[in-house]
Amino acid sequence: MHLHISHDTVYRYDAPLDRSTQYLRLTPRAAPGVQVLHWQLDLPAPATPGQDAFGNTLHVLSLDGPRAEIHLRAAGEVITDDRPPRPDPTDELPAPLFLRDTPLTRADDALRQFAAGFEAAAAQDAHAALMALMRAVGERMPYVQGYTDAATPAAQAFATGHGVCQDHAQVFACCARLLGLPARYVSGYLATDAAHVASHAWAEIRLPAGGSSFPEAPGGGWLGYDVSNQCLADARHVKLAIGADYLDACPVRGVRTGGGLETMRAEVLVKPGTGQQQ
């Protein structure tokens, strides 16, 4: 699938902004079946490129001097593999690293009890249990905006009974870890028929060797589960970053001095283009 992607983030301030540092994970992450034809960041000043602890491409943007607005834009074209989803056996980091919890993915009694209902199934067939878990999370937490924000922990989102993609990804990752399966949070893009106000998120789970009915996965590997859309991550999904939770992988995160009240608008458009897969 040939995809055109544009991602605009605009911060506005009601008082002069003195200084800002933005940490940007806005460059597609290398992944099997993904070819980046071209990619460009349009920023208000040059940014310092590098990698973070999870191997994500990271740009650090530092701005000094009074300003009322910051406009960040990422855009480009990628080609993704149209074949059915299949696990990636690559472990760039030790898989057990993704068994640890974090403040945003720490389980409470309600989540432990919920995940316990899938323990027996996971011991027999990890993928089948995860598919059932994905359906159950979607039913327990329908996609509804306005109940959570970027700082909402998984347990709190689960308690509200509502959430958006980042909440679904963190709750699903939390439950998978309770089942003994390494789980990582993924930020990225999803091709749809309409613009979104933010980037997408899903979870990747490390299937055990010989412990899953998933086709082509006798040796196990990482497989993406998109709870919000009740599907496996496929050619419509483009990965930006991975981490233990939202804070590790969010596309834009920053600190500032001055600026007063901040408002943020984010718009993502992912649409099919023309081109041949190579």
Secondary structure, 3 states (H helix, E strand, C coil): CEEEEEEEEEEEEEEEEEEEEEEECCCCCCCCCEEEEEEEEECCCCCEEEECCCCCEEEEEEEEEEEEEEEEEEEEEEEECCCCCCCECCCCCCHHHHHCCCCCCCCCHHHHHHHHCCHHHHHHCHHHHHHHHHHHHHHHCCECCCCCCCCCCHHHHHHHCCECHHHHHHHHHHHHHHCCCCEEEEEEEECCCCCECCCEEEEEEEECCCCCCCCCCCCCEEEEEECCCCEECCCCEEEEEEECCHHHHCCEEEEEEECCCEEEEEEEEEEECCCCCC
